[in-house]
């Protein structure tokens, strides 16, 4: 891979991944050099040739067994050692929706561990929840540096297994690893329907302690353009997801 000064982004996919094109388009529009890479292709490449790794949304391998479990198992059997090296070198790794589930199943969120220390469980409603959600930024990480602490961002959610469950939740809160929390239009930490899945503490996204590995259930790639916001013609809002991609590219350029 040629070093032309652009940020090379690996957008990793397998069968059932279905948000890779939107993720690719977002990075491309911002001047990065994104690559759609199937896991079988990555076996013959070097992950360290990239400066950012993204695991997009979808239903990888049909979400059989558990959401993200099969994709995670296949990564473990192929490029897991290189992935851990990639993370320890400080490169950003992001997981959106199914990607978040994969990172947790891999044992790289909320920290590197031999076995998963968290899971994204079935929504309390026991059904697929798909609608705009409001997120309050609690802390910064590699993917949020262009956002404002305390700011509220409208990012759509679409998942059936998004309830974050972990014995480490109190530790994550104390360590400022909780990045986004679901809120109501008034900015309150409210229950359903504002919290679409029943996550404790209204958790919508977390990072590792170093801040370079991040997972969130809502889809920033579906809020990249202003016209994707339901109220963009009324109040001029929108494009909140664009800040996610701008942030990680700014972070990667400083490495």
C-alpha positions as CSV (number, residue, x, y, z in Angstrom):
1,X,0.0,0.0,0.0
2,X,1.5,3.3,-1.1
3,X,2.2,6.0,1.6
4,X,0.7,9.1,0.0
5,X,0.1,11.0,3.2
6,X,-3.6,10.0,3.3
7,X,-5.2,8.1,6.2
8,X,-5.7,4.5,5.1
9,X,-8.9,3.2,6.6
10,X,-9.6,-0.6,6.7
11,X,-13.4,-1.1,6.7
12,X,-13.6,-4.8,7.6
13,X,-16.5,-6.9,6.4
14,X,-17.8,-10.4,5.9
15,X,-21.1,-11.8,4.7
16,X,-24.0,-10.0,6.4
17,X,-22.2,-6.7,6.9
18,X,-24.4,-4.1,5.3
19,X,-23.3,-0.6,6.3
20,X,-19.8,-0.7,4.8
21,X,-20.6,1.5,1.8
22,X,-22.0,4.4,3.8
23,X,-18.9,4.2,6.1
24,X,-16.7,4.1,3.0
25,X,-18.4,7.1,1.5
26,X,-18.1,9.1,4.7
27,X,-14.3,8.6,4.9
28,X,-13.9,9.2,1.2
29,X,-15.7,12.5,1.3
30,X,-13.4,13.7,4.1
31,X,-10.3,13.0,2.1
32,X,-9.3,9.7,3.6
33,X,-8.3,6.6,1.7
34,X,-10.8,4.0,2.7
35,X,-10.6,0.3,1.7
36,X,-13.4,-2.2,1.8
37,X,-11.6,-5.3,3.0
38,X,-13.1,-8.8,3.4
39,X,-11.7,-10.7,6.3
40,X,-10.4,-13.3,3.9
41,X,-8.5,-10.6,2.1
42,X,-7.0,-9.3,5.3
43,X,-5.3,-12.7,5.9
44,X,-3.1,-11.8,2.9
45,X,-2.5,-8.1,3.9
46,X,-0.9,-6.4,6.9
47,X,-3.3,-4.6,9.1
48,X,-0.4,-2.3,10.2
49,X,-0.5,-0.8,6.7
50,X,-3.7,1.0,7.8
51,X,-4.0,3.9,10.3
52,X,-7.7,3.2,11.2
53,X,-9.8,0.1,11.5
54,X,-13.6,0.3,11.3
55,X,-16.1,-2.5,11.9
56,X,-19.4,-1.3,10.4
57,X,-23.0,-2.3,11.1
58,X,-25.0,-5.1,9.8
59,X,-25.9,-8.7,10.7
60,X,-22.6,-10.4,10.2
61,X,-23.0,-14.1,9.5
62,X,-26.7,-13.6,10.2
63,X,-26.0,-12.8,13.9
64,X,-26.3,-16.5,14.5
65,X,-25.2,-17.7,18.0
66,X,-25.0,-14.1,19.2
67,X,-24.7,-10.8,17.5
68,X,-21.2,-10.4,16.3
69,X,-20.0,-13.7,17.8
70,X,-19.1,-15.5,14.5
71,X,-17.3,-12.5,13.0
72,X,-15.3,-12.2,16.3
73,X,-14.4,-15.9,16.3
74,X,-13.1,-15.7,12.8
75,X,-11.0,-12.6,13.6
76,X,-9.6,-14.5,16.6
77,X,-8.5,-17.4,14.4
78,X,-6.8,-15.2,11.9
79,X,-5.6,-11.6,12.7
80,X,-6.2,-11.3,16.4
81,X,-2.6,-10.9,17.4
82,X,-2.0,-8.2,14.8
83,X,-5.2,-6.5,15.9
84,X,-4.0,-6.4,19.5
85,X,-0.7,-4.9,18.3
86,X,-2.6,-2.3,16.2
87,X,-4.5,-1.3,19.3
88,X,-1.5,-1.1,21.6
89,X,0.3,1.1,19.0
90,X,-2.5,3.6,19.6
91,X,-4.3,3.3,16.2
92,X,-8.0,4.0,16.3
93,X,-10.5,1.1,16.1
94,X,-14.2,1.8,15.8
95,X,-17.2,-0.4,15.9
96,X,-20.7,0.8,14.9
97,X,-23.7,-1.3,16.0
98,X,-22.8,-4.8,14.9
99,X,-19.2,-3.6,15.0
100,X,-19.6,-2.7,18.7
101,X,-20.9,-6.2,19.3
102,X,-17.9,-7.7,17.5
103,X,-15.4,-5.6,19.6
104,X,-17.0,-6.8,22.8
105,X,-17.1,-10.4,21.7
106,X,-13.4,-10.1,20.7
107,X,-12.5,-9.1,24.2
108,X,-11.0,-5.7,23.1
109,X,-13.7,-3.6,24.7
110,X,-14.0,-2.4,27.4
111,X,-10.3,-3.6,27.6
112,X,-8.2,-6.4,26.1
113,X,-9.0,-9.6,27.8
114,X,-8.9,-13.3,27.1
115,X,-12.7,-13.6,27.3
116,X,-15.5,-11.1,26.8
117,X,-16.2,-8.9,29.8
118,X,-19.4,-7.4,28.4
119,X,-22.2,-8.1,25.9
120,X,-24.8,-6.4,23.9
121,X,-27.9,-8.2,25.0
122,X,-31.5,-8.3,23.6
123,X,-33.4,-5.1,23.9
124,X,-35.8,-4.9,26.9
125,X,-38.6,-4.5,24.4
126,X,-37.6,-7.8,22.8
127,X,-37.9,-6.3,19.4
128,X,-35.9,-4.4,16.7
129,X,-35.8,-0.7,17.5
130,X,-35.2,1.6,14.6
131,X,-35.5,5.4,14.9
132,X,-33.6,8.6,15.7
133,X,-32.0,8.6,19.1
134,X,-30.5,11.5,21.1
135,X,-27.0,11.1,22.6
136,X,-25.3,13.2,25.2
137,X,-21.5,13.3,25.0
138,X,-20.1,12.5,28.4
139,X,-16.4,12.1,27.7
140,X,-14.0,12.4,24.8
141,X,-12.2,9.6,22.9
142,X,-10.5,9.4,19.5
143,X,-13.9,9.4,17.7
144,X,-15.4,12.5,19.5
145,X,-12.8,15.2,19.7
146,X,-14.7,17.6,17.5
147,X,-17.8,17.2,19.6
148,X,-18.7,19.2,22.7
149,X,-18.9,17.6,26.2
150,X,-22.5,17.9,27.3
151,X,-23.7,18.4,23.7
152,X,-26.7,16.4,22.4
153,X,-26.4,14.7,19.0
154,X,-29.1,13.1,17.0
155,X,-27.9,9.7,15.6
156,X,-30.3,7.0,14.4
157,X,-30.4,3.6,16.0
158,X,-31.4,0.3,14.4
159,X,-30.8,-2.9,16.5
160,X,-32.4,-5.7,18.4
161,X,-29.5,-6.5,20.6
162,X,-28.1,-3.2,22.1
163,X,-28.5,-3.5,25.8
164,X,-25.0,-3.0,27.3
165,X,-24.4,-5.5,30.1
166,X,-21.1,-5.8,32.0
167,X,-19.9,-6.4,35.6
168,X,-17.5,-3.5,34.9
169,X,-20.1,-0.8,34.4
170,X,-19.3,1.1,37.6
171,X,-15.6,0.9,36.7
172,X,-16.3,2.3,33.2
173,X,-18.2,5.2,34.6
174,X,-15.5,6.0,37.1
175,X,-12.8,5.7,34.4
176,X,-14.7,8.1,32.1
177,X,-15.0,5.3,29.5
178,X,-18.7,5.9,29.0
179,X,-18.8,8.2,25.9
180,X,-22.4,8.5,24.9
181,X,-25.6,8.2,26.9
182,X,-29.2,8.2,25.6
183,X,-31.3,11.2,26.6
184,X,-34.7,12.7,26.0
185,X,-35.2,15.9,24.0
186,X,-34.9,17.8,27.3
187,X,-31.5,16.3,27.9
188,X,-32.7,14.0,30.7
189,X,-31.5,10.4,31.2
190,X,-34.9,8.9,30.4
191,X,-36.1,5.4,29.9
192,X,-37.9,3.9,26.9
193,X,-38.4,5.0,24.2
194,X,-35.5,7.5,24.5
195,X,-33.3,4.6,25.7
196,X,-34.2,2.1,23.0
197,X,-32.7,-1.0,24.6
198,X,-32.7,-0.6,28.4
199,X,-28.9,-0.2,28.8
200,X,-28.0,0.6,32.4
201,X,-26.9,4.2,32.8
202,X,-28.4,4.8,29.3
203,X,-25.1,3.7,27.8
204,X,-24.9,4.1,24.1
205,X,-21.2,4.0,23.5
206,X,-18.0,3.2,25.4
207,X,-14.2,3.2,24.8
208,X,-11.2,1.5,26.2
209,X,-9.1,3.2,28.9
210,X,-6.7,4.6,26.4
211,X,-9.5,6.1,24.3
212,X,-8.5,4.6,20.9
213,X,-11.0,1.7,20.8
214,X,-14.6,2.8,20.7
215,X,-18.0,1.2,20.1
216,X,-21.4,2.6,19.8
217,X,-24.8,1.2,18.9
218,X,-26.3,4.2,17.0
219,X,-25.2,4.8,13.4
220,X,-23.2,8.0,12.7
221,X,-22.8,7.0,9.0
222,X,-26.6,7.4,8.7
223,X,-26.3,11.0,9.9
224,X,-23.4,12.2,7.8
225,X,-25.4,14.6,5.6
226,X,-27.8,17.3,7.0
227,X,-30.6,16.1,4.8
228,X,-30.5,12.7,6.7
229,X,-31.9,14.5,9.8
230,X,-35.6,14.4,10.0
231,X,-35.9,18.1,11.0
232,X,-33.1,19.6,8.9
233,X,-35.4,21.9,6.9
234,X,-37.1,23.2,10.1
235,X,-34.2,23.9,12.4
236,X,-31.1,23.5,10.3
237,X,-29.8,20.7,12.4
238,X,-28.2,17.5,11.3
239,X,-24.9,16.1,10.0
240,X,-24.0,15.2,13.6
241,X,-22.5,11.9,12.4
242,X,-20.0,13.8,10.3
243,X,-18.3,14.9,13.4
244,X,-17.6,11.3,14.3
245,X,-15.6,10.7,11.1
246,X,-13.9,14.1,11.2
247,X,-12.7,13.4,14.8
248,X,-11.1,10.0,14.2
249,X,-9.3,11.3,11.1
250,X,-7.9,14.3,13.0
251,X,-6.8,11.8,15.7
252,X,-5.2,9.5,13.2
253,X,-3.3,12.4,11.5
254,X,-1.6,13.2,14.8
255,X,-0.2,9.7,15.3
